[in-house]
Amino acid sequence: MKLLSFDIEISDVFDMKPGEDMEQYAPFHISVAATAIHNGDEKIWYSEDEQAKPALNLNQKRAHELLEYLDEMQQQDYMVCAWNGLSFDLKWIGHQANDMALAAKIALKSYDPMFQFFNIAGFPVGLAKVAQSMGVTQEKLMDGADAPQQWKDGNHQLVMDYCLGDCQMTNQIILAIQEAKAVKWVTARGKTSSKPMPYLKKVEDVIKDPEPDQSWMDTPMPKAKYYQWLEDATNTG
C-alpha cells in the first residue's frame, strides 16, 4: 500500500509547565501543514496574507482543501498516517476547516501508530524517541514547542522544513515498524525498550480493541481522550 504521512504546526504561543495538559490551551490554530508521499509528492500547506507572505494561520478554505486531499488519497488506497494524528492533527485541521465530520471520517480510516502503541503500552511515546531506536537517521529540526514562536518571528521556511521533516520521519518509522513488527523507543532512563506490533491497524480498529492494561499507573490517561472528539463530530455531523 502506498504511504502518505501528514503533520501540522500550530501558531498559538504559550508556556506549558511540566506535566500540564496541552488541551487546556485549546482551541489551536494551524500555521502550516505538510504532506509527504513516501518516494513521491511532498506538499506544504499554508495561507498567504495581503503581502503574499505566509499568514499567521491557515485559513478555512486552505484547511478544507487539505482535508479534501487526505480524503481523496484514502479513496485512492493510500495509507494515510500521522504520529498522534488522531487526537491532534486531524482534530485541529477539522476545527480550522469547520468540517469536523470530514475530519472524523478521515481519522477513522487513518493509521496512527502512536495511538496503536498507546493501546498496547498504556502510555504515549514521542516521534523522536522512536526514531532513535528504529534506525531512522533523520532528526527533528527543532523542538515542536518552539515552532509557533519561530513562525510568528517570520522564520517560515525553517518551520516548513521542520513540519515536512516530521512527515518524512513518520514514513520512515512506519516502514521500520512494518519490517521489525515492533515499536522500539528510548525510555526516560535512556534504555531501549520494545513492544510487538505485528501489523498496523486503522484507527477505527484500534478503538474497538480492548483497553490497555494501566493497572500499574497512578494517573492513567484514558483511551477515550484520544477519540472523544470523533464521537462528538459523528453525533453532531
Secondary structure, DSSP 8 states (H G I E B T S, - for coil): -EEEEEEEEE-------TT--GGGG-S--EEEEEEEETTS-EEEE--B-TTSSB-SS--HHHHHHHHHHHHHHHHTTEEEE-TTIIIIIHHHHHHHHT-HHHHHHHHHHSB-HHHHHHHHHSS---HHHHHHHTT-----SS-GGGHHHHHHTT-HHHHHHHHHHHHHHHHHHHHHHHHHTEEEEE-TTS-EEEEE-SS--BHHHHHHS-----TT-SS---THHHHHHHHHHHHH-
